[in-house]
Amino acid sequence: MGTEFPGFSGPSASTEAPLEMLAACHVRVERQCATLERLLAHLPAHGSDAQARAAAAAIIRYFDTAAVLHHADEETDLFPALLESMAGSDAVCIQGLTAGLCADHRRLESLWRTLRPSLQSIAAGEPVTPAPEAVREFNQLYAAHMKREDDELLPMAARLLSDQDIDRIGRAMRERRGIKDV
Protein backbone atom coordinates (compact mmCIF):
# COMPACT_ATOMS: atom_id res chain seq x y z
CA MET A 1 0.00 0.00 0.00
CA GLY A 2 1.40 3.38 -0.98
CA THR A 3 -0.30 5.54 1.64
CA GLU A 4 -0.79 5.11 5.36
CA PHE A 5 -3.94 6.52 6.92
CA PRO A 6 -4.35 7.57 10.55
CA GLY A 7 -6.10 4.77 12.42
CA PHE A 8 -5.41 2.20 9.69
CA SER A 9 -5.09 -1.11 11.47
CA GLY A 10 -4.47 -3.44 8.56
CA PRO A 11 -6.81 -5.69 6.66
CA SER A 12 -9.46 -5.63 9.41
CA ALA A 13 -10.38 -1.94 8.98
CA SER A 14 -14.16 -1.42 9.09
CA THR A 15 -16.86 0.73 7.56
CA GLU A 16 -16.46 3.04 10.57
CA ALA A 17 -13.32 4.23 8.76
CA PRO A 18 -14.34 3.85 5.10
CA LEU A 19 -11.16 5.16 3.44
CA GLU A 20 -9.07 2.83 5.58
CA MET A 21 -11.43 -0.02 4.75
CA LEU A 22 -11.02 0.63 1.02
CA ALA A 23 -7.23 0.62 1.47
CA ALA A 24 -7.41 -2.59 3.53
CA CYS A 25 -9.47 -4.18 0.78
CA HIS A 26 -6.52 -3.63 -1.55
CA VAL A 27 -4.37 -5.79 0.73
CA ARG A 28 -6.97 -8.56 0.45
CA VAL A 29 -7.16 -8.18 -3.35
CA GLU A 30 -3.37 -8.52 -3.51
CA ARG A 31 -3.60 -11.72 -1.46
CA GLN A 32 -6.28 -13.18 -3.74
CA CYS A 33 -4.26 -12.27 -6.84
CA ALA A 34 -1.20 -13.94 -5.30
CA THR A 35 -3.29 -17.03 -4.57
CA LEU A 36 -4.44 -17.03 -8.19
CA GLU A 37 -0.79 -16.98 -9.35
CA ARG A 38 0.12 -19.80 -6.96
CA LEU A 39 -2.87 -21.80 -8.17
CA LEU A 40 -1.70 -21.41 -11.75
CA ALA A 41 1.71 -22.81 -10.76
CA HIS A 42 0.16 -25.58 -8.62
CA LEU A 43 -2.20 -27.05 -11.21
CA PRO A 44 0.29 -28.63 -13.65
CA ALA A 45 1.88 -30.78 -10.95
CA HIS A 46 -1.10 -31.44 -8.68
CA GLY A 47 -4.21 -30.92 -10.76
CA SER A 48 -7.47 -29.96 -9.09
CA ASP A 49 -6.56 -31.50 -5.75
CA ALA A 50 -8.09 -30.45 -2.43
CA GLN A 51 -5.77 -27.43 -2.11
CA ALA A 52 -6.56 -26.26 -5.63
CA ARG A 53 -10.30 -26.72 -5.08
CA ALA A 54 -10.19 -24.74 -1.82
CA ALA A 55 -8.10 -21.96 -3.35
CA ALA A 56 -10.37 -21.66 -6.39
CA ALA A 57 -13.48 -21.54 -4.19
CA ALA A 58 -11.94 -18.82 -1.98
CA ILE A 59 -10.93 -16.72 -5.00
CA ILE A 60 -14.43 -17.02 -6.47
CA ARG A 61 -16.04 -16.11 -3.16
CA TYR A 62 -13.84 -13.02 -2.80
CA PHE A 63 -14.21 -11.64 -6.32
CA ASP A 64 -17.94 -12.44 -6.46
CA THR A 65 -18.68 -10.56 -3.23
CA ALA A 66 -16.07 -8.29 -1.61
CA ALA A 67 -14.62 -6.99 -4.88
CA VAL A 68 -18.11 -6.21 -6.22
CA LEU A 69 -18.97 -4.32 -3.03
CA HIS A 70 -15.64 -2.47 -3.17
CA HIS A 71 -16.28 -1.24 -6.71
CA ALA A 72 -19.81 -0.15 -5.71
CA ASP A 73 -18.45 1.68 -2.64
CA GLU A 74 -16.18 3.69 -4.88
CA GLU A 75 -18.49 4.35 -7.81
CA THR A 76 -21.70 4.96 -5.87
CA ASP A 77 -20.37 6.87 -2.89
CA LEU A 78 -16.69 7.86 -2.92
CA PHE A 79 -16.34 9.12 -6.49
CA PRO A 80 -19.50 11.26 -6.39
CA ALA A 81 -18.50 12.71 -3.00
CA LEU A 82 -15.11 13.68 -4.39
CA LEU A 83 -16.65 15.24 -7.48
CA GLU A 84 -19.05 17.25 -5.30
CA SER A 85 -16.15 18.48 -3.16
CA MET A 86 -14.36 20.18 -6.05
CA ALA A 87 -15.01 23.00 -8.45
CA GLY A 88 -13.35 24.46 -11.52
CA SER A 89 -10.27 22.87 -13.05
CA ASP A 90 -9.73 20.60 -10.02
CA ALA A 91 -13.04 18.88 -10.81
CA VAL A 92 -11.74 18.07 -14.30
CA CYS A 93 -8.74 16.29 -12.73
CA ILE A 94 -10.98 14.26 -10.40
CA GLN A 95 -13.38 13.48 -13.25
CA GLY A 96 -10.50 12.11 -15.30
CA LEU A 97 -9.20 10.04 -12.38
CA THR A 98 -12.59 8.58 -11.45
CA ALA A 99 -13.52 7.92 -15.10
CA GLY A 100 -10.26 6.01 -15.56
CA LEU A 101 -10.85 4.01 -12.38
CA CYS A 102 -14.40 3.18 -13.50
CA ALA A 103 -13.02 1.99 -16.85
CA ASP A 104 -10.58 -0.20 -14.92
CA HIS A 105 -13.50 -1.66 -12.95
CA ARG A 106 -15.31 -2.58 -16.16
CA ARG A 107 -12.17 -4.21 -17.59
CA LEU A 108 -11.50 -6.09 -14.33
CA GLU A 109 -15.12 -7.30 -14.28
CA SER A 110 -14.77 -8.49 -17.88
CA LEU A 111 -11.53 -10.32 -17.09
CA TRP A 112 -13.16 -11.86 -14.02
CA ARG A 113 -16.02 -13.19 -16.16
CA THR A 114 -13.35 -14.84 -18.33
CA LEU A 115 -11.48 -16.40 -15.39
CA ARG A 116 -14.42 -17.43 -13.22
CA PRO A 117 -15.61 -20.47 -15.24
CA SER A 118 -12.22 -22.16 -15.09
CA LEU A 119 -12.02 -21.50 -11.34
CA GLN A 120 -15.50 -22.98 -10.91
CA SER A 121 -14.31 -26.07 -12.75
CA ILE A 122 -11.24 -26.34 -10.53
CA ALA A 123 -13.40 -25.90 -7.41
CA ALA A 124 -15.54 -28.78 -8.72
CA GLY A 125 -12.42 -30.95 -9.10
CA GLU A 126 -12.21 -30.81 -12.87
CA PRO A 127 -8.75 -30.83 -14.51
CA VAL A 128 -8.71 -27.27 -15.88
CA THR A 129 -6.07 -24.54 -15.97
CA PRO A 130 -7.01 -20.87 -16.28
CA ALA A 131 -5.45 -19.06 -19.23
CA PRO A 132 -2.10 -17.78 -17.89
CA GLU A 133 -2.31 -14.59 -19.97
CA ALA A 134 -5.75 -13.79 -18.52
CA VAL A 135 -4.47 -14.34 -14.98
CA ARG A 136 -1.47 -12.08 -15.63
CA GLU A 137 -3.59 -9.35 -17.22
CA PHE A 138 -6.11 -9.50 -14.35
CA ASN A 139 -3.38 -9.34 -11.70
CA GLN A 140 -1.39 -6.60 -13.48
CA LEU A 141 -4.45 -4.43 -14.01
CA TYR A 142 -5.52 -4.86 -10.39
CA ALA A 143 -2.01 -3.96 -9.18
CA ALA A 144 -1.87 -0.79 -11.31
CA HIS A 145 -5.45 0.13 -10.39
CA MET A 146 -4.84 -0.25 -6.65
CA LYS A 147 -1.59 1.71 -6.84
CA ARG A 148 -3.43 4.61 -8.47
CA GLU A 149 -6.13 4.50 -5.82
CA ASP A 150 -3.61 4.24 -2.97
CA ASP A 151 -1.29 6.92 -4.35
CA GLU A 152 -3.86 9.39 -5.75
CA LEU A 153 -7.50 8.72 -4.95
CA LEU A 154 -7.49 7.82 -1.25
CA PRO A 155 -5.06 10.59 -0.17
CA MET A 156 -7.15 13.08 -2.16
CA ALA A 157 -10.32 11.82 -0.49
CA ALA A 158 -8.73 12.04 2.97
CA ARG A 159 -7.70 15.63 2.23
CA LEU A 160 -10.86 16.88 0.53
CA LEU A 161 -13.82 15.12 2.11
CA SER A 162 -15.45 16.40 5.27
CA ASP A 163 -16.12 14.25 8.31
CA GLN A 164 -19.80 14.27 7.30
CA ASP A 165 -18.90 13.01 3.81
CA ILE A 166 -16.79 10.21 5.32
CA ASP A 167 -19.59 9.29 7.74
CA ARG A 168 -22.13 9.22 4.88
CA ILE A 169 -19.84 6.94 2.84
CA GLY A 170 -19.39 4.63 5.84
CA ARG A 171 -23.16 4.44 6.38
CA ALA A 172 -23.70 3.62 2.71
CA MET A 173 -21.05 0.89 2.90
CA ARG A 174 -22.74 -0.63 5.95
CA GLU A 175 -26.14 -0.50 4.24
CA ARG A 176 -24.73 -2.14 1.10
CA ARG A 177 -23.42 -4.99 3.29
CA GLY A 178 -26.55 -5.31 5.41
CA ILE A 179 -24.77 -4.07 8.56
CA LYS A 180 -27.10 -2.32 11.00
CA ASP A 181 -25.98 1.05 12.39
CA VAL A 182 -25.56 1.00 16.13
C-alpha positions as CSV (number, residue, x, y, z in Angstrom):
1,M,0.0,0.0,0.0
2,G,1.4,3.4,-1.0
3,T,-0.3,5.5,1.6
4,E,-0.8,5.1,5.4
5,F,-3.9,6.5,6.9
6,P,-4.4,7.6,10.6
7,G,-6.1,4.8,12.4
8,F,-5.4,2.2,9.7
9,S,-5.1,-1.1,11.5
10,G,-4.5,-3.4,8.6
11,P,-6.8,-5.7,6.7
12,S,-9.5,-5.6,9.4
13,A,-10.4,-1.9,9.0
14,S,-14.2,-1.4,9.1
15,T,-16.9,0.7,7.6
16,E,-16.5,3.0,10.6
17,A,-13.3,4.2,8.8
18,P,-14.3,3.9,5.1
19,L,-11.2,5.2,3.4
20,E,-9.1,2.8,5.6
21,M,-11.4,0.0,4.7
22,L,-11.0,0.6,1.0
23,A,-7.2,0.6,1.5
24,A,-7.4,-2.6,3.5
25,C,-9.5,-4.2,0.8
26,H,-6.5,-3.6,-1.6
27,V,-4.4,-5.8,0.7
28,R,-7.0,-8.6,0.5
29,V,-7.2,-8.2,-3.3
30,E,-3.4,-8.5,-3.5
31,R,-3.6,-11.7,-1.5
32,Q,-6.3,-13.2,-3.7
33,C,-4.3,-12.3,-6.8
34,A,-1.2,-13.9,-5.3
35,T,-3.3,-17.0,-4.6
36,L,-4.4,-17.0,-8.2
37,E,-0.8,-17.0,-9.3
38,R,0.1,-19.8,-7.0
39,L,-2.9,-21.8,-8.2
40,L,-1.7,-21.4,-11.8
41,A,1.7,-22.8,-10.8
42,H,0.2,-25.6,-8.6
43,L,-2.2,-27.1,-11.2
44,P,0.3,-28.6,-13.7
45,A,1.9,-30.8,-11.0
46,H,-1.1,-31.4,-8.7
47,G,-4.2,-30.9,-10.8
48,S,-7.5,-30.0,-9.1
49,D,-6.6,-31.5,-5.7
50,A,-8.1,-30.4,-2.4
51,Q,-5.8,-27.4,-2.1
52,A,-6.6,-26.3,-5.6
53,R,-10.3,-26.7,-5.1
54,A,-10.2,-24.7,-1.8
55,A,-8.1,-22.0,-3.4
56,A,-10.4,-21.7,-6.4
57,A,-13.5,-21.5,-4.2
58,A,-11.9,-18.8,-2.0
59,I,-10.9,-16.7,-5.0
60,I,-14.4,-17.0,-6.5
61,R,-16.0,-16.1,-3.2
62,Y,-13.8,-13.0,-2.8
63,F,-14.2,-11.6,-6.3
64,D,-17.9,-12.4,-6.5
65,T,-18.7,-10.6,-3.2
66,A,-16.1,-8.3,-1.6
67,A,-14.6,-7.0,-4.9
68,V,-18.1,-6.2,-6.2
69,L,-19.0,-4.3,-3.0
70,H,-15.6,-2.5,-3.2
71,H,-16.3,-1.2,-6.7
72,A,-19.8,-0.2,-5.7
73,D,-18.4,1.7,-2.6
74,E,-16.2,3.7,-4.9
75,E,-18.5,4.3,-7.8
76,T,-21.7,5.0,-5.9
77,D,-20.4,6.9,-2.9
78,L,-16.7,7.9,-2.9
79,F,-16.3,9.1,-6.5
80,P,-19.5,11.3,-6.4
81,A,-18.5,12.7,-3.0
82,L,-15.1,13.7,-4.4
83,L,-16.7,15.2,-7.5
84,E,-19.0,17.3,-5.3
85,S,-16.1,18.5,-3.2
86,M,-14.4,20.2,-6.0
87,A,-15.0,23.0,-8.5
88,G,-13.4,24.5,-11.5
89,S,-10.3,22.9,-13.0
90,D,-9.7,20.6,-10.0
91,A,-13.0,18.9,-10.8
92,V,-11.7,18.1,-14.3
93,C,-8.7,16.3,-12.7
94,I,-11.0,14.3,-10.4
95,Q,-13.4,13.5,-13.2
96,G,-10.5,12.1,-15.3
97,L,-9.2,10.0,-12.4
98,T,-12.6,8.6,-11.5
99,A,-13.5,7.9,-15.1
100,G,-10.3,6.0,-15.6
101,L,-10.8,4.0,-12.4
102,C,-14.4,3.2,-13.5
103,A,-13.0,2.0,-16.9
104,D,-10.6,-0.2,-14.9
105,H,-13.5,-1.7,-12.9
106,R,-15.3,-2.6,-16.2
107,R,-12.2,-4.2,-17.6
108,L,-11.5,-6.1,-14.3
109,E,-15.1,-7.3,-14.3
110,S,-14.8,-8.5,-17.9
111,L,-11.5,-10.3,-17.1
112,W,-13.2,-11.9,-14.0
113,R,-16.0,-13.2,-16.2
114,T,-13.4,-14.8,-18.3
115,L,-11.5,-16.4,-15.4
116,R,-14.4,-17.4,-13.2
117,P,-15.6,-20.5,-15.2
118,S,-12.2,-22.2,-15.1
119,L,-12.0,-21.5,-11.3
120,Q,-15.5,-23.0,-10.9
121,S,-14.3,-26.1,-12.8
122,I,-11.2,-26.3,-10.5
123,A,-13.4,-25.9,-7.4
124,A,-15.5,-28.8,-8.7
125,G,-12.4,-31.0,-9.1
126,E,-12.2,-30.8,-12.9
127,P,-8.8,-30.8,-14.5
128,V,-8.7,-27.3,-15.9
129,T,-6.1,-24.5,-16.0
130,P,-7.0,-20.9,-16.3
131,A,-5.4,-19.1,-19.2
132,P,-2.1,-17.8,-17.9
133,E,-2.3,-14.6,-20.0
134,A,-5.8,-13.8,-18.5
135,V,-4.5,-14.3,-15.0
136,R,-1.5,-12.1,-15.6
137,E,-3.6,-9.4,-17.2
138,F,-6.1,-9.5,-14.3
139,N,-3.4,-9.3,-11.7
140,Q,-1.4,-6.6,-13.5
141,L,-4.4,-4.4,-14.0
142,Y,-5.5,-4.9,-10.4
143,A,-2.0,-4.0,-9.2
144,A,-1.9,-0.8,-11.3
145,H,-5.4,0.1,-10.4
146,M,-4.8,-0.3,-6.7
147,K,-1.6,1.7,-6.8
148,R,-3.4,4.6,-8.5
149,E,-6.1,4.5,-5.8
150,D,-3.6,4.2,-3.0
151,D,-1.3,6.9,-4.4
152,E,-3.9,9.4,-5.7
153,L,-7.5,8.7,-4.9
154,L,-7.5,7.8,-1.2
155,P,-5.1,10.6,-0.2
156,M,-7.2,13.1,-2.2
157,A,-10.3,11.8,-0.5
158,A,-8.7,12.0,3.0
159,R,-7.7,15.6,2.2
160,L,-10.9,16.9,0.5
161,L,-13.8,15.1,2.1
162,S,-15.4,16.4,5.3
163,D,-16.1,14.2,8.3
164,Q,-19.8,14.3,7.3
165,D,-18.9,13.0,3.8
166,I,-16.8,10.2,5.3
167,D,-19.6,9.3,7.7
168,R,-22.1,9.2,4.9
169,I,-19.8,6.9,2.8
170,G,-19.4,4.6,5.8
171,R,-23.2,4.4,6.4
172,A,-23.7,3.6,2.7
173,M,-21.0,0.9,2.9
174,R,-22.7,-0.6,6.0
175,E,-26.1,-0.5,4.2
176,R,-24.7,-2.1,1.1
177,R,-23.4,-5.0,3.3
178,G,-26.5,-5.3,5.4
179,I,-24.8,-4.1,8.6
180,K,-27.1,-2.3,11.0
181,D,-26.0,1.0,12.4
182,V,-25.6,1.0,16.1
